[in-house]
């Protein structure tokens, strides 16, 4: 108890904490920003390839799909600490160092790319097959189907996944701080944990929570902005219709609309 009291007596004052935490926050933002830029550049094409080459894809290639899927699965299955340790030789080869922001970006980018590529793949798979069939029946090429139908429809889902991935990278940056990568994680471990500085620990927790909340709010806003208005109204219409039975007129209108839609799809296929 005396050791803890002695360490607590050396806590930084609240006036001294901004000079320590703000530069660390800047390092975290740089680390996560560079990582996410790499993740988007690599993860989107990899996710598109996984979807297109898989069963039922635009250009099925079973063997190549199995190879890519296995590589992505390996990147997702390893815990981040183990991945960082396993990539030390590769990180040193690429960046020339094993510490600092560059050394943290390499394993974070590889882990994030594997995760984000699966998000992109699942988002593309969630596009209704009827839209793809109609586009193909109208003579669209696989590239046109991909860009005009699948990617266009999957944008809100991809942005939602990107938000989750960004939050995961913030967590990874805190873990990377334990190996001297800098950022909020390094300050929390070095000052908050090893020196028992409660003021620093509380501040870093508050900063991380606020940062994650801000990223989530921006991601939710982006998803709402890219979601078609008709699709956003659908849950509201469903919730309003659950309390009352449909009227005969609405039922007949629904049946008429359904039969008309079926006839249109049949005409397109023929």
Secondary structure, 3 states (H helix, E strand, C coil): CHHHHHHHCCCCCHHHHHHHHHHHHHHHHHHHHHHHHHHHHHHHHHHHHHHHHCCCCCCCCHHHHHHHHHHHHHHHHCCHHHHHHHCHHHHHHHHCCCCHHHHHHHHHHHHHHHHHHHHHHHHHHCCCHHHHHHHHHCCCCHHHHHHHHHHHHHHHHHHHHHHHHHHHHHHHHHHHHHHCCCCHHHHHHHHHHCCCCHHHHHHHHHHHHHHHHHHHHHHHHHHHHHCCHHHHHHHHHHHHHCCCCCCHHHHHHHHHHHHHHHHHHHHHHC
